[in-house]
Amino acid sequence: GAVEVRHFATAVSAGLTEIGSPVENGETQQLRFALMPIWADAPDIFVGAPHLSAANGSLIFTVREHRYGMAAFNATLSDGNGESRPLNFTIVVRSVNDAPVFTLASPQHTTTEDAPPASVVFATASPGGWREEAQALNFTLAALEARVPDARPPAPWVSLGASE
């Protein structure tokens, strides 16, 4: 999701001005950060490009869903007349083990009473998010209600008693 790191850049300033310059006479300089990607181990990690605000120093970026990795940037500050020396920084997005998901093929399986043992595809499953394909999945099955017929035949309803 969206991330804002407040005060990521501090002491943001246009720098010193010369006496008599337009800035000295009341004009203001518009400061702007430029971010240049250096490298990323997952090029599609961000939705759009990260932004660094010259107004408050906040670093703002949005991480693509189920993505993680590292990306390095080069930042320069410009006032329209000159540019600062570049500073490098790295954004690290740590992985989160996403929960596995599965879909039942059918909510019920029916068989006949004398059927031999069989393998049945009961679900399709995914281990979770991006780069989690190698994780092993295990299912634990528990019967909520078992309907097993009684092995003995029912008792007859006829009662035999002694006659007088």
One Martini backbone bead per residue (centre of mass of N, CA, C, O) as a GRO file, in nm:
protein
  164
    1GLY     BB    1   0.100   0.033  -0.005
    2ALA     BB    2   0.094   0.332   0.119
    3VAL     BB    3   0.383   0.549   0.186
    4GLU     BB    4   0.498   0.767   0.462
    5VAL     BB    5   0.807   0.942   0.523
    6ARG     BB    6   0.867   1.149   0.752
    7HIS     BB    7   1.145   1.338   0.739
    8PHE     BB    8   1.359   1.216   0.543
    9ALA     BB    9   1.419   1.509   0.469
   10THR     BB   10   1.655   1.742   0.589
   11ALA     BB   11   1.751   2.060   0.561
   12VAL     BB   12   1.586   2.212   0.348
   13SER     BB   13   1.758   2.426   0.107
   14ALA     BB   14   1.863   2.690  -0.108
   15GLY     BB   15   2.064   2.851   0.033
   16LEU     BB   16   2.273   3.079  -0.045
   17THR     BB   17   2.279   3.427  -0.120
   18GLU     BB   18   2.314   3.700  -0.300
   19ILE     BB   19   2.355   4.016  -0.298
   20GLY     BB   20   2.084   4.132  -0.500
   21SER     BB   21   1.920   3.907  -0.554
   22PRO     BB   22   1.606   3.805  -0.618
   23VAL     BB   23   1.584   3.658  -0.342
   24GLU     BB   24   1.674   3.903  -0.165
   25ASN     BB   25   1.412   4.075  -0.301
   26GLY     BB   26   1.159   3.837  -0.234
   27GLU     BB   27   1.203   3.597  -0.387
   28THR     BB   28   1.133   3.261  -0.463
   29GLN     BB   29   1.238   2.937  -0.447
   30GLN     BB   30   1.194   2.638  -0.627
   31LEU     BB   31   1.185   2.333  -0.489
   32ARG     BB   32   1.333   2.012  -0.617
   33PHE     BB   33   1.313   1.677  -0.644
   34ALA     BB   34   1.526   1.418  -0.781
   35LEU     BB   35   1.468   1.083  -0.892
   36MET     BB   36   1.703   0.814  -0.948
   37PRO     BB   37   1.737   0.513  -1.055
   38ILE     BB   38   1.971   0.251  -1.003
   39TRP     BB   39   1.826  -0.007  -0.856
   40ALA     BB   40   1.649  -0.337  -0.878
   41ASP     BB   41   1.527  -0.660  -0.785
   42ALA     BB   42   1.222  -0.531  -0.839
   43PRO     BB   43   1.098  -0.336  -1.084
   44ASP     BB   44   0.768  -0.378  -0.986
   45ILE     BB   45   0.733  -0.271  -0.677
   46PHE     BB   46   0.602  -0.008  -0.788
   47VAL     BB   47   0.351   0.236  -0.801
   48GLY     BB   48   0.518   0.408  -0.946
   49ALA     BB   49   0.702   0.672  -0.840
   50PRO     BB   50   0.880   0.797  -0.619
   51HIS     BB   51   0.850   1.070  -0.370
   52LEU     BB   52   1.010   1.392  -0.289
   53SER     BB   53   0.949   1.643  -0.064
   54ALA     BB   54   1.044   1.980  -0.030
   55ALA     BB   55   0.839   2.092   0.182
   56ASN     BB   56   0.868   1.817   0.410
   57GLY     BB   57   1.053   1.547   0.337
   58SER     BB   58   0.871   1.336   0.212
   59LEU     BB   59   0.839   0.994   0.151
   60ILE     BB   60   0.663   0.859  -0.139
   61PHE     BB   61   0.497   0.534  -0.171
   62THR     BB   62   0.389   0.241  -0.369
   63VAL     BB   63   0.321  -0.088  -0.316
   64ARG     BB   64   0.291  -0.363  -0.465
   65GLU     BB   65   0.116  -0.627  -0.449
   66HIS     BB   66   0.313  -0.887  -0.336
   67ARG     BB   67   0.579  -0.711  -0.294
   68TYR     BB   68   0.945  -0.730  -0.288
   69GLY     BB   69   1.249  -0.549  -0.193
   70MET     BB   70   1.500  -0.352  -0.365
   71ALA     BB   71   1.579   0.010  -0.391
   72ALA     BB   72   1.777   0.251  -0.560
   73PHE     BB   73   1.863   0.604  -0.512
   74ASN     BB   74   1.894   0.932  -0.658
   75ALA     BB   75   1.928   1.254  -0.497
   76THR     BB   76   1.818   1.585  -0.593
   77LEU     BB   77   1.843   1.942  -0.547
   78SER     BB   78   1.643   2.208  -0.684
   79ASP     BB   79   1.621   2.585  -0.774
   80GLY     BB   80   1.676   2.643  -1.102
   81ASN     BB   81   2.009   2.717  -1.076
   82GLY     BB   82   2.069   2.449  -0.912
   83GLU     BB   83   2.250   2.159  -0.775
   84SER     BB   84   2.294   1.919  -0.579
   85ARG     BB   85   2.432   1.678  -0.439
   86PRO     BB   86   2.422   1.352  -0.444
   87LEU     BB   87   2.197   1.115  -0.288
   88ASN     BB   88   2.172   0.799  -0.143
   89PHE     BB   89   1.908   0.542  -0.138
   90THR     BB   90   1.713   0.280   0.030
   91ILE     BB   91   1.446   0.057  -0.036
   92VAL     BB   92   1.287  -0.172   0.195
   93VAL     BB   93   1.088  -0.464   0.126
   94ARG     BB   94   0.941  -0.688   0.313
   95SER     BB   95   0.842  -0.994   0.355
   96VAL     BB   96   0.530  -1.177   0.351
   97ASN     BB   97   0.357  -1.447   0.460
   98ASP     BB   98   0.123  -1.562   0.280
   99ALA     BB   99  -0.163  -1.700   0.269
  100PRO     BB  100  -0.311  -1.960   0.173
  101VAL     BB  101  -0.508  -2.089  -0.104
  102PHE     BB  102  -0.844  -2.234  -0.169
  103THR     BB  103  -1.046  -2.454  -0.386
  104LEU     BB  104  -1.321  -2.625  -0.421
  105ALA     BB  105  -1.450  -2.855  -0.634
  106SER     BB  106  -1.645  -2.958  -0.399
  107PRO     BB  107  -1.864  -2.976  -0.117
  108GLN     BB  108  -1.897  -3.284  -0.220
  109HIS     BB  109  -1.857  -3.643  -0.158
  110THR     BB  110  -1.949  -3.938  -0.342
  111THR     BB  111  -2.012  -4.286  -0.269
  112THR     BB  112  -1.998  -4.618  -0.261
  113GLU     BB  113  -1.997  -4.880  -0.036
  114ASP     BB  114  -1.791  -5.081  -0.234
  115ALA     BB  115  -1.571  -4.898  -0.294
  116PRO     BB  116  -1.274  -4.835  -0.377
  117PRO     BB  117  -1.008  -4.683  -0.341
  118ALA     BB  118  -0.952  -4.321  -0.390
  119SER     BB  119  -0.864  -4.052  -0.588
  120VAL     BB  120  -0.935  -3.702  -0.512
  121VAL     BB  121  -1.013  -3.396  -0.638
  122PHE     BB  122  -1.085  -3.128  -0.401
  123ALA     BB  123  -0.850  -2.909  -0.482
  124THR     BB  124  -0.716  -2.588  -0.524
  125ALA     BB  125  -0.378  -2.442  -0.483
  126SER     BB  126  -0.195  -2.175  -0.303
  127PRO     BB  127   0.085  -2.047  -0.123
  128GLY     BB  128   0.031  -1.739  -0.231
  129GLY     BB  129   0.245  -1.526  -0.321
  130TRP     BB  130   0.500  -1.385  -0.441
  131ARG     BB  131   0.762  -1.610  -0.429
  132GLU     BB  132   0.585  -1.891  -0.302
  133GLU     BB  133   0.590  -2.158  -0.483
  134ALA     BB  134   0.795  -2.350  -0.297
  135GLN     BB  135   0.587  -2.404  -0.099
  136ALA     BB  136   0.449  -2.622   0.114
  137LEU     BB  137   0.150  -2.813   0.126
  138ASN     BB  138  -0.101  -2.880   0.381
  139PHE     BB  139  -0.362  -3.098   0.473
  140THR     BB  140  -0.641  -3.091   0.701
  141LEU     BB  141  -0.875  -3.342   0.777
  142ALA     BB  142  -1.221  -3.314   0.894
  143ALA     BB  143  -1.499  -3.448   1.027
  144LEU     BB  144  -1.808  -3.317   1.109
  145GLU     BB  145  -1.985  -3.564   0.979
  146ALA     BB  146  -2.058  -3.901   1.037
  147ARG     BB  147  -2.210  -4.158   0.819
  148VAL     BB  148  -2.226  -4.464   0.965
  149PRO     BB  149  -2.331  -4.759   0.941
  150ASP     BB  150  -2.449  -5.012   1.100
  151ALA     BB  151  -2.330  -5.341   1.116
  152ARG     BB  152  -2.596  -5.413   1.239
  153PRO     BB  153  -2.887  -5.523   1.236
  154PRO     BB  154  -3.187  -5.462   1.308
  155ALA     BB  155  -3.412  -5.512   1.527
  156PRO     BB  156  -3.687  -5.662   1.576
  157TRP     BB  157  -4.038  -5.566   1.626
  158VAL     BB  158  -4.085  -5.839   1.737
  159SER     BB  159  -4.248  -5.979   2.015
  160LEU     BB  160  -4.174  -6.252   2.219
  161GLY     BB  161  -4.400  -6.421   2.420
  162ALA     BB  162  -4.558  -6.569   2.660
  163SER     BB  163  -4.815  -6.792   2.675
  164GLU     BB  164  -5.131  -6.877   2.849
   0.00000   0.00000   0.00000
